[in-house]
Amino acid sequence: MLDAAFIRDNVEAVKQNCVNRAVKNAEVDRVVQLDAERKQIQRQYDSLKQEQNQISDQIKGAGKDKELRDSLVAKSRGMKEQLTGLEGQVKKLEDDLRAALHTIPNMTHPAAPVGTTAEDNKVVAVHGTLPTFDFKPKDHVDLFTALDLADMEAGAKVAGQKFYFLKNEGALLELALVQYAVSTLVKEGFTPVITPDLAKTSVMEGTGYMPRDSNPDTRQFYTIADTDLCLIATAEITIGGMHMDEILDEENLPRKYAGLSHCFRTEAGAAGRDTRGLYRVHQFTKVEMFAFCTPEQSDAIHEEIRAIEEKIFQGLGLPYHVIDTCTGDLGGPAYRKYDLEAWMPGRGTKGEYGEVTSTSNCTDYQARRLNIRYRQKEKKGTRFVHTLNGTAVACTRALVAILENYQQADGSVVVPEALRPWVGKDVIVPRVKK
C-alpha cells in the first residue's frame, strides 16, 4: 500500500494515477480524511496521557495528605477511562484507514504506457523467427492427444473441468522445465526454495491479493474451509511472506529466491479460446523469481529479471516478444510490469502470441503491507524494502509453446535441446496403440 502521508501530499497525482489504471473504487479523499482524524485523536490521547503522568507524580508527592491524594486518584481514574475511549477511537480509525489504503493501487513508472486495452501495451523487444509449416499445424490439445502426453478427461473426472493428468513425455517435459529453470536461476545467484502451496489470508492480502472476495463471479482463489488458509496462486505470495515483520540488513540485500510451487486459480469469469487445453487451468507448476532489495536497486533488478526470462525462452528456442504493460493492466501492486509472450501457432486461425511470463517491480507497496524493512549501517531508523517478482517458467504455458512450435509433419515433436538431458530423447513420436 502507499504511505498515507504520501497520498496526503500528492492527492491529485494519486487520483490521476487511479484514473490511468482504471481503478474506480479508490478512496483517496477518505484516506486523507481518516488520516487527519486519526492524528487529531492521537494528539488528544498523547496530551491526556501526559497530563495523567503528571498527576501520577503529584500522587507520589501528596504524602500524608489523604484528601489531596484521593482527589488526584479519582481524577487519574477518570482520565484512564477517557484514554481507553480515545485508544479505541484511534484503533478504529487505523483499521478504517488501512482498509481505505488497500483500495489505492501503487504509483506507476513514468515510462509505462497509459491505457486500458491490449492495444495500449508497447512492444519493447522481439526475438526469434516465427515457424513456417508445409502442413497444417495442430494446436497443443490435438498434439497432446495424438502423442498421449496428457489426459484432460481423467483430470475432469477426478477433480473437475480444467484439471488434467500429464503423462509419458508430457510429465517428463514438465520436470525438465523445472530443472532447466531452477538450474539457470542458481547460476544467476538465486537461492532455490520449494514453498508451501498454502498461505494465510494475511499473507495473501499483504502481497496485494483479495483471497476472501465474497463475489463468486470474480473470486480468483481457493480458500480452505474453517481455516484462514488459501491455496496460493503463485510463489510470489509465499516468498513475499517469508520475511514478513522482519528487519533485514542492507549489506545482505538484494536477496533473490527461485521458488518452486504449485499454483491454484479459480479463473472465475474466464471464457473464450484461452479455456481450451492447458493455456488456462486451475492448477499448474511454476518456478518464480522473487527479490527483496533497496529502493536504489529495484529498477536494475527488474531489468535483470526480465533479461533472465528472455534468456530462458531463448534457450528453449521459442520466438517471443516482450511488452511494457499499460497502466490499466498492471494490477494493484505493480509499479511497472513486462510480459513475455511466446508465439503459439495453434492460437487463433493463423497463430498468435500468448503470455508465458511476467515480471513486476512492486517498489515498497507489498513491503509496507507485510512490514518488511531494512536497516542501513551507521544510520538511524529503517526503510521499507522493495520487492520484485517474475516468472521463470509456468510449465503448462511453456508446454503449449514448445509442442506447437516444435511439431513436425509426421506428427512428432522435437524436444528443445536444453531439455533433452532430463527428457532422455530428442524427439517425441506417436505411440503405437495396442
C-alpha positions in Angstrom: 0.0 0.0 0.0 1.0 3.6 -0.4 2.0 5.8 2.6 -0.8 7.9 3.9 1.5 10.9 4.2 2.5 10.5 0.5 -1.2 10.4 -0.5 -1.9 13.5 1.6 0.9 15.4 -0.1 0.2 14.2 -3.6 -3.6 13.9 -3.8 -4.1 15.0 -7.4 -1.3 12.8 -8.7 -2.7 9.8 -6.8 -6.1 10.4 -8.2 -4.8 10.7 -11.8 -2.9 7.5 -11.3 -6.1 5.8 -10.3 -7.7 7.1 -13.5 -4.8 5.8 -15.6 -5.1 2.4 -14.0 -8.9 2.3 -14.4 -9.4 1.9 -10.6 -12.8 3.3 -9.8 -13.2 2.3 -6.1 -10.1 4.1 -4.8 -10.9 6.0 -1.6 -8.3 8.8 -1.9 -10.3 11.5 -0.2 -11.3 9.1 2.6 -7.7 8.3 3.3 -6.9 12.0 3.7 -9.9 12.5 6.0 -9.2 9.4 8.1 -5.5 10.2 8.5 -6.4 13.7 9.7 -9.0 12.4 12.2 -6.5 9.8 13.4 -3.8 12.4 14.0 -6.3 14.6 15.9 -7.5 11.9 18.2 -3.9 10.7 18.7 -2.9 14.2 19.8 -5.7 14.3 22.3 -4.6 10.9 23.6 -1.0 12.0 23.9 -1.9 15.2 25.7 -4.2 13.5 28.1 -1.6 10.8 28.8 1.0 13.4 29.5 -1.4 15.1 32.0 -2.1 11.7 33.6 1.6 11.1 34.1 1.9 14.5 35.8 -0.9 13.6 38.1 0.8 10.3 38.9 3.8 12.3 40.0 1.6 14.5 42.1 0.1 11.5 43.8 3.5 10.3 44.8 4.3 13.8 46.2 1.0 14.1 48.1 2.5 12.4 51.2 0.1 12.0 54.1 -2.5 14.5 52.6 -5.3 11.9 52.2 -7.8 14.4 50.8 -5.5 15.6 48.1 -4.3 12.1 47.3 -7.9 10.8 47.0 -8.8 13.7 44.7 -5.8 13.1 42.5 -6.5 9.3 42.3 -10.1 9.9 41.3 -9.0 12.4 38.6 -6.5 9.8 37.3 -9.1 7.1 37.1 -11.4 9.4 35.1 -8.5 10.1 32.7 -7.9 6.4 32.4 -11.5 5.9 31.2 -11.0 8.8 28.7 -7.7 7.3 27.5 -9.3 3.9 26.9 -12.0 5.6 24.9 -9.5 7.6 22.8 -7.4 4.5 22.3 -10.4 2.7 20.9 -11.1 5.5 18.6 -7.5 5.6 17.3 -7.6 1.8 16.7 -10.9 2.1 14.8 -9.5 4.9 12.7 -6.3 3.0 12.0 -8.3 -0.1 10.8 -10.5 2.1 8.6 -7.5 3.9 7.2 -5.7 0.7 6.4 -8.9 -0.6 4.6 -9.1 2.6 2.6 -5.4 2.4 1.7 -5.9 -1.1 0.4 -8.2 0.4 -2.3 -5.5 2.5 -3.8 -3.0 1.0 -6.3 0.7 1.6 -6.4 2.0 4.6 -8.3 3.2 3.9 -11.9 6.6 4.1 -13.6 6.7 7.3 -15.8 7.7 5.2 -18.8 4.8 2.7 -18.5 2.3 3.3 -21.4 -1.0 4.8 -20.4 -4.1 2.9 -21.5 -6.6 0.2 -20.7 -6.6 -2.2 -23.6 -4.2 -4.7 -25.1 -3.6 -2.3 -28.0 -2.1 0.2 -25.5 0.7 -2.2 -24.5 4.1 -1.4 -26.0 6.3 -4.0 -27.7 9.8 -3.4 -26.4 11.6 -6.5 -27.7 11.2 -9.2 -30.4 13.2 -12.4 -30.6 13.3 -15.3 -33.0 11.7 -16.2 -36.3 8.2 -17.4 -36.5 8.0 -21.0 -37.7 6.6 -21.9 -41.1 5.0 -25.3 -41.8 4.4 -27.1 -45.1 1.5 -28.8 -43.4 -1.5 -27.7 -41.4 -0.2 -27.3 -37.8 -2.1 -28.7 -34.9 -2.8 -27.0 -31.6 -1.4 -28.3 -28.4 -4.6 -30.2 -27.5 -4.5 -32.3 -30.6 -0.8 -32.9 -30.1 -1.2 -34.0 -26.5 -3.9 -36.4 -27.6 -2.0 -37.8 -30.6 1.2 -38.3 -28.6 -0.6 -39.4 -25.4 1.0 -36.7 -23.3 -2.0 -35.6 -21.2 -5.4 -36.7 -20.2 -7.9 -33.9 -19.8 -10.9 -36.3 -19.4 -9.3 -38.1 -16.5 -8.5 -34.8 -14.9 -12.1 -33.7 -15.1 -13.3 -37.0 -13.8 -11.1 -36.8 -10.7 -11.1 -33.0 -9.9 -13.4 -31.2 -12.4 -13.0 -29.2 -15.6 -9.6 -27.5 -16.2 -7.7 -30.2 -14.3 -5.5 -32.7 -16.1 -3.0 -35.5 -15.9 0.3 -35.1 -17.6 1.7 -38.5 -18.7 4.6 -40.1 -20.6 6.9 -37.4 -22.1 4.4 -34.8 -21.1 5.3 -35.4 -17.4 9.0 -35.6 -18.3 8.8 -32.3 -20.1 7.3 -30.6 -17.1 10.0 -32.0 -14.8 12.7 -31.0 -17.4 11.3 -27.4 -17.5 11.6 -27.2 -13.7 15.2 -28.5 -13.7 16.1 -26.2 -16.5 14.7 -23.1 -14.9 16.0 -23.8 -11.4 19.5 -24.6 -12.6 19.5 -21.4 -14.7 18.5 -19.3 -11.7 21.0 -20.9 -9.4 23.7 -19.9 -11.8 22.3 -16.4 -11.7 22.7 -16.2 -7.9 19.2 -17.1 -6.8 18.5 -19.3 -3.8 16.3 -22.2 -4.6 13.3 -22.8 -2.4 10.3 -25.1 -2.5 7.5 -23.2 -0.9 4.2 -24.2 0.8 1.2 -24.4 -1.5 -0.9 -22.7 1.2 -0.7 -19.3 2.8 -2.5 -17.4 5.5 -5.1 -14.8 4.4 -2.9 -12.1 5.9 0.0 -13.1 3.7 -2.3 -13.2 0.6 -3.6 -9.7 1.4 -0.1 -8.5 2.2 1.1 -9.3 -1.3 -1.9 -7.5 -2.8 -4.4 -10.2 -3.4 -8.1 -10.5 -2.4 -8.4 -14.0 -1.0 -11.8 -13.5 0.6 -13.7 -11.9 -2.3 -17.4 -12.5 -1.5 -18.4 -12.4 -5.1 -18.2 -15.9 -6.7 -18.2 -14.4 -10.2 -14.9 -12.6 -9.5 -13.3 -14.7 -6.8 -9.9 -16.0 -8.1 -8.6 -18.0 -5.2 -9.4 -21.3 -3.5 -9.9 -21.0 0.3 -9.8 -23.8 2.9 -13.0 -24.1 4.9 -12.8 -23.4 8.6 -9.2 -22.0 8.4 -7.5 -18.8 7.5 -5.6 -20.6 4.7 -5.8 -20.3 0.9 -4.2 -22.2 -1.9 -1.6 -19.9 -3.4 -1.9 -18.5 -7.0 1.9 -18.0 -7.2 5.1 -18.5 -5.1 5.3 -14.7 -5.1 2.8 -14.9 -2.2 4.7 -17.4 -0.1 8.2 -16.0 -0.7 6.9 -12.5 -0.1 5.6 -13.7 3.3 9.0 -15.3 4.2 10.3 -12.1 5.7 7.0 -10.6 6.9 7.6 -8.4 10.1 11.4 -8.7 9.7 14.1 -6.1 9.6 16.9 -7.1 7.1 20.4 -5.8 7.0 21.3 -3.6 3.9 24.6 -5.5 3.4 22.6 -8.7 2.8 20.4 -7.1 0.1 19.4 -8.0 -2.5 18.0 -11.4 -1.5 17.0 -13.3 -4.6 14.9 -16.5 -4.5 13.9 -19.1 -7.0 10.6 -20.6 -5.7 9.0 -23.8 -6.9 5.4 -24.3 -6.1 2.0 -25.5 -7.5 -0.3 -22.6 -8.3 -4.1 -22.7 -8.0 -6.5 -20.3 -9.6 -10.3 -20.5 -10.0 -10.1 -18.4 -13.2 -13.5 -17.1 -12.4 -15.2 -15.5 -15.4 -12.6 -16.8 -17.8 -14.1 -17.6 -21.2 -13.2 -18.0 -24.9 -10.3 -19.7 -26.6 -8.0 -19.4 -23.6 -10.0 -22.1 -21.9 -9.1 -24.8 -24.4 -6.4 -27.2 -23.2 -3.6 -26.2 -20.9 -3.4 -22.5 -21.5 -5.7 -21.5 -18.7 -6.2 -24.2 -16.0 -6.9 -24.4 -12.3 -3.6 -25.9 -11.2 -0.1 -25.7 -12.7 3.6 -25.9 -11.6 5.7 -22.7 -11.7 9.2 -21.5 -10.9 9.1 -18.0 -9.7 11.8 -15.4 -9.2 11.4 -13.0 -6.2 13.8 -10.3 -4.9 14.0 -8.1 -1.8 16.2 -5.1 -2.3 16.8 -1.4 -1.5 14.9 1.3 -3.4 18.1 2.2 -5.3 18.5 -1.4 -6.6 14.9 -2.2 -7.8 14.9 -0.7 -11.3 18.1 -2.5 -12.2 16.9 -5.8 -10.7 13.6 -5.5 -12.6 15.6 -5.3 -15.9 17.8 -8.3 -14.7 14.7 -10.4 -14.1 13.3 -9.5 -17.5 16.7 -10.5 -19.1 16.6 -13.8 -17.3 13.1 -14.6 -18.6 14.3 -13.8 -22.1 17.4 -16.0 -21.6 15.3 -18.9 -20.5 13.0 -18.7 -23.6 15.9 -18.1 -25.9 17.4 -21.2 -24.5 14.2 -23.1 -25.4 14.4 -21.8 -28.9 11.0 -20.2 -28.9 10.0 -16.9 -30.7 8.6 -14.3 -28.4 8.1 -10.6 -27.9 8.1 -8.5 -24.7 5.5 -5.9 -23.9 5.7 -3.0 -21.5 2.2 -3.4 -19.9 -0.2 -0.5 -20.0 -1.4 1.2 -16.8 -4.9 -0.4 -16.9 -3.5 -3.9 -16.8 -0.7 -3.6 -14.2 -2.6 -4.9 -11.2 -2.6 -3.1 -7.8 0.9 -3.8 -6.5 2.9 -3.3 -9.7 4.8 -0.1 -10.4 5.9 -1.5 -13.8 5.3 -4.8 -15.5 6.8 -6.6 -18.5 5.0 -9.6 -20.1 6.8 -12.1 -22.3 4.5 -13.6 -24.9 5.6 -16.6 -26.8 4.4 -17.4 -30.4 1.8 -20.2 -30.3 1.0 -21.4 -33.8 -2.2 -23.1 -32.6 -3.9 -20.0 -31.3 -6.5 -18.3 -33.5 -6.6 -19.1 -37.1 -3.0 -18.2 -38.0 -1.2 -18.3 -34.7 -0.9 -15.6 -32.0 1.3 -14.6 -29.2 0.3 -15.8 -25.7 1.6 -14.7 -22.3 4.0 -17.1 -20.7 5.8 -14.9 -18.1 5.6 -11.6 -16.4 7.8 -9.6 -14.1 6.7 -6.7 -11.9 8.5 -4.1 -9.8 6.3 -3.6 -6.8 8.5 -1.0 -5.1 7.6 -0.8 -1.4 3.9 -1.4 -1.9 3.9 -5.0 -0.7 6.7 -4.4 1.9 4.6 -1.7 3.6 1.7 -4.2 3.9 3.9 -7.0 5.0 6.1 -4.8 7.3 9.4 -5.8 5.7 12.1 -3.2 6.4 15.9 -2.9 6.3 18.5 -1.1 8.4 21.3 0.9 6.9 24.7 0.7 8.5 25.6 3.7 10.7 22.2 5.3 10.0 19.2 5.6 12.4 15.8 4.2 11.6 14.7 1.7 9.0 13.3 1.9 5.4 10.9 -0.4 3.6 12.5 -2.8 1.1 11.4 -3.0 -2.5 10.0 -6.3 -3.8 10.1 -7.7 -7.3 8.7 -10.9 -8.9 9.0 -12.6 -12.2 8.0 -15.9 -13.8 10.9 -18.2 -14.8 8.7 -20.9 -16.2 4.9 -21.5 -15.9 5.1 -25.1 -17.0 1.7 -25.5 -18.7 2.1 -22.5 -21.0 5.7 -23.3 -21.8 4.5 -26.8 -22.8 1.9 -25.2 -25.1 4.5 -23.1 -26.9 7.0 -26.0 -27.1 4.6 -28.5 -28.6 3.1 -26.1 -31.1 6.4 -24.6 -32.3 8.4 -27.9 -32.5 5.8 -30.1 -34.2 6.8 -32.0 -37.3 4.8 -33.1 -40.4 4.9 -36.8 -39.3 3.1 -35.9 -36.1 6.2 -36.0 -33.9 7.6 -33.1 -31.7 11.2 -32.3 -31.4 12.4 -31.8 -27.8 14.2 -28.5 -27.3 18.0 -29.2 -26.9 18.0 -27.5 -23.5 15.5 -30.1 -22.1 16.9 -33.3 -23.6 19.2 -34.2 -20.7 16.1 -34.6 -18.5 13.6 -35.9 -21.1 16.1 -38.5 -22.3 15.2 -38.3 -26.0 15.4 -35.8 -28.9 12.0 -36.5 -30.5 8.6 -37.5 -29.2 6.9 -39.8 -31.6 3.3 -41.0 -31.8 2.8 -44.2 -29.8 1.7 -47.4 -31.4 -1.7 -48.2 -29.9 -2.0 -51.7 -28.5 
